[in-house]
Every structure is written in C-alpha cells, then in structure tokens.
Amino acid sequence: LPVMLPRAAALALLCAALLHGAAAFSPPSRWARPAHAASPAAARRAPRLSIGDDALMASLRARLAKEGDSGTLTPLGPDEVGAADMGPEDVVDYVMKAISLGRWDVLLAFALKVDGGKFWDATGRVLPGAFPHPDYLRDHLRKAEHYGPLVDLGEWKKAGPAEMGNLSRDASQKLVVRSEGGPWRDLYLELLLIQGQLEEGGKRWVVASMYMSGN
C-alpha cells in the first residue's frame, strides 16, 4: 500500500524539489554577458578618445594664423630677429604690418641707427634710424611731400621679390601703398645686413632708408 504523507510533509518535499531544479538551471550562452564586457555604468564612465598631437598642432597653427590676420602683431625676442630667422623680405613684412597698425616704434627697432641729426640722406631718402621717437618720425613724414599714404596706411603689397646686391649684403624692396580708398603710390625700402646690434653680436637685416615718389 502506498504510504500517505501528511499534507505538511508533502509540501516540504515539493518545495525542496523545486529549489534543486532552479539551482541546476543555467541560462543559454546568448543570454550571458561576456566576462570582459563592461557594465552599462562602466561604459558611460569610460573616457573618449582624445585628438592626436598632430591634429592639435594643426588646429593651434590655424588659430594663430587667424589671430595674426585679425590685426595683431606677434612680439619677437632678440633671438628671433637674426638673419638666420628673418631675411630682408621677412623684415619688410613685419615692419609694414606694424606701420599699418600704427606701431612706428617697430620700424625704429628695425632701423639702422644714425647719429648726427640728419633725417634725410644726400639723395632725399628718409633715414628712420635717425629719429629719436616714433611719434617724431610719423609727424615728420606727415608733413613731408608724398608720404601721406604711408602715414595713413590702409593697404600695402610688395611689387615683386627683394633685389639683392653687394654679395647679398644689401637688399632693395619695392612696394605699393595707399591710404583707405586712395591711389597706389610707390615705396622703396633699402635694407642692410649688419653685425653688432644683437646681444650675441649676430647679423641681422635692418631698414637703412626709405623713399616715396609721387608715382
């Protein structure tokens, strides 16, 4: 005869059987998370890839170039104005940009120093290095014939490359300049390669004289 168990004992055996089956069950592999997979929270905390150094430098150069075109003048130190770093056309570009911004002190800094109180040479060329102060130079040119477009400079450009002479120890640069909306006028800058005006005694290009015609 079958043994009849009390209701309580039967329920206990049924619960034990169900618990044993649940412990033995494992989900299919497609449900399981790979051991190396990060949790959703960890994925949100993971850092993003950063931009490479080359791209950063390219972005920086583009930004500096944009700032350079926006009406600013990059300061230069004594170790950046030597002939190895700035040729005659580099000096012309820097000086002309400074003049367009009203920075006549930059022209004096790049001018050949001249003593004796003579502001013009025998051929009628202006000697910017003879002026003791940038305001004096600007006011002097404003009163001089033909130099108004340079004082009120609105636009300028080089008329070809610099012409080298004296075994590449001097250079002549022709430019055309005009005031805002005015006619173009010829400007000539004469530059010399000198030695001794830098702290380390190196060579550098300086503006020796300048001349504007009525053309």
C-alpha positions in Angstrom: 0.0 0.0 0.0 1.3 3.4 -0.8 2.4 5.5 2.2 0.3 8.6 2.7 2.3 11.5 3.9 0.8 14.3 5.9 0.0 17.5 3.9 2.8 19.5 5.6 5.4 16.9 4.8 4.3 16.7 1.2 4.6 20.4 0.7 8.0 20.4 2.2 9.2 17.7 -0.3 7.7 19.6 -3.2 9.5 22.9 -2.3 12.8 21.1 -2.0 12.4 19.6 -5.4 11.7 23.0 -7.0 14.7 24.7 -5.3 17.0 21.9 -6.5 15.8 22.3 -10.1 16.3 26.1 -10.0 19.9 25.8 -8.8 20.7 23.3 -11.6 19.3 25.6 -14.3 21.7 27.8 -16.3 20.6 30.3 -19.0 21.6 29.8 -22.6 25.0 31.3 -23.5 23.5 34.0 -25.7 22.0 35.5 -22.5 25.2 35.6 -20.6 27.4 38.8 -20.6 31.0 38.1 -21.7 33.5 38.1 -18.9 35.4 41.1 -20.5 32.3 43.2 -21.2 31.9 46.3 -19.1 28.6 47.1 -17.4 26.5 49.9 -18.8 27.5 52.2 -16.0 31.2 51.5 -16.6 30.8 52.1 -20.3 29.3 55.5 -19.5 32.4 56.3 -17.3 34.9 55.3 -20.0 36.9 58.2 -21.4 36.5 59.1 -25.0 39.4 59.0 -27.5 41.4 62.3 -27.4 42.6 64.1 -30.6 46.1 63.3 -31.7 49.1 65.7 -31.2 49.4 66.4 -35.0 45.8 67.4 -35.2 46.2 69.6 -32.1 49.2 71.4 -33.6 47.4 71.9 -36.9 44.4 73.4 -35.0 46.8 75.6 -33.0 48.6 76.9 -36.1 45.3 77.6 -37.8 44.1 79.6 -34.8 47.3 81.6 -34.5 47.2 82.3 -38.2 43.7 83.6 -37.8 44.7 85.8 -34.9 47.7 87.0 -36.9 45.3 88.2 -39.7 42.9 89.9 -37.2 45.1 92.9 -36.5 47.6 91.8 -34.0 51.4 91.8 -34.2 53.3 88.8 -32.8 56.1 90.0 -30.4 59.6 89.0 -31.3 62.5 88.4 -28.9 66.2 89.2 -29.6 66.8 85.5 -30.6 64.1 85.7 -33.3 65.3 88.7 -35.4 68.7 87.5 -36.5 69.5 86.9 -40.2 69.1 83.2 -39.8 65.4 83.7 -38.8 64.4 86.8 -40.7 65.5 87.6 -44.2 65.0 91.1 -45.8 61.5 90.3 -47.0 60.5 88.9 -43.6 61.7 92.2 -42.1 59.7 94.2 -44.7 56.5 92.2 -44.0 56.9 92.6 -40.2 57.6 96.4 -40.4 54.8 97.1 -42.9 52.3 95.2 -40.8 53.4 97.2 -37.8 53.0 100.5 -39.6 49.5 99.5 -40.7 48.7 99.1 -37.0 50.2 102.4 -36.1 53.3 100.7 -34.5 56.0 103.1 -35.7 58.2 102.0 -32.8 58.7 98.7 -34.6 60.2 100.5 -37.6 62.6 102.3 -35.3 63.5 98.9 -33.7 64.4 97.5 -37.2 66.1 100.7 -38.4 69.8 101.3 -38.8 70.9 103.7 -36.1 72.1 107.0 -37.4 73.7 109.8 -35.4 74.3 113.4 -36.4 70.7 114.8 -36.5 70.2 114.3 -40.3 66.9 112.8 -41.1 67.4 112.6 -44.9 70.4 111.4 -46.8 72.0 113.2 -49.8 69.7 111.6 -52.3 66.5 112.6 -50.4 65.8 109.3 -48.7 64.4 109.2 -45.2 66.7 107.7 -42.5 64.2 106.3 -40.0 67.0 105.3 -37.6 67.9 109.0 -37.1 64.6 109.8 -35.3 64.7 109.7 -31.5 61.0 108.8 -31.1 58.4 107.1 -33.3 55.9 110.0 -32.9 58.6 112.3 -34.2 59.1 110.1 -37.3 55.4 109.8 -38.0 54.8 113.6 -37.7 57.8 114.4 -39.8 56.6 112.1 -42.6 53.0 113.5 -42.4 54.4 117.0 -43.2 56.7 115.6 -45.9 55.7 115.5 -49.6 54.3 112.2 -50.9 54.4 110.3 -47.5 50.8 110.8 -46.6 49.6 107.4 -47.8 52.3 105.7 -45.7 51.3 107.6 -42.6 47.6 106.8 -43.1 48.3 103.4 -44.5 45.3 101.5 -45.5 46.7 98.8 -47.8 50.1 97.7 -49.0 51.8 94.9 -51.0 55.2 94.0 -52.3 55.9 94.7 -56.0 57.9 91.5 -56.6 60.8 90.0 -54.6 63.6 92.0 -53.0 66.6 92.7 -55.2 69.8 91.6 -53.6 73.2 93.4 -54.1 76.7 93.7 -52.7 77.2 90.0 -52.4 73.7 89.7 -50.7 74.7 92.2 -48.0 72.0 94.7 -49.0 68.5 94.5 -50.4 66.0 96.8 -52.1 62.3 96.2 -51.8 59.7 98.0 -53.9 56.2 98.2 -52.5 53.0 100.0 -53.4 50.9 101.6 -50.7 47.8 103.6 -50.4 45.5 105.2 -47.8 42.0 103.9 -47.4 40.4 104.3 -50.9 43.3 106.4 -52.2 45.5 105.8 -55.3 48.5 103.5 -55.1 52.0 105.0 -54.5 55.5 103.6 -54.9 57.5 103.0 -51.7 61.1 101.8 -51.7 62.9 100.3 -48.6 66.6 99.8 -48.6 67.9 97.2 -46.2 71.4 96.3 -45.0 72.8 93.2 -43.4 74.8 94.4 -40.4 76.5 92.9 -37.4 76.8 94.1 -33.8 73.3 95.3 -32.8 72.3 92.0 -31.2 73.3 90.9 -27.7 75.2 87.9 -29.1 76.7 90.0 -31.9 75.0 88.1 -34.7 73.9 89.5 -38.0 70.5 91.0 -38.8 68.7 92.8 -41.5 67.8 96.5 -40.8 66.0 99.2 -42.7 68.6 101.8 -43.8 66.4 104.2 -45.7 63.0 104.7 -47.3 61.7 106.7 -50.2 58.3 107.5 -51.6 57.8 109.0 -55.0 54.7 110.7 -56.3 54.0 107.8 -58.7 
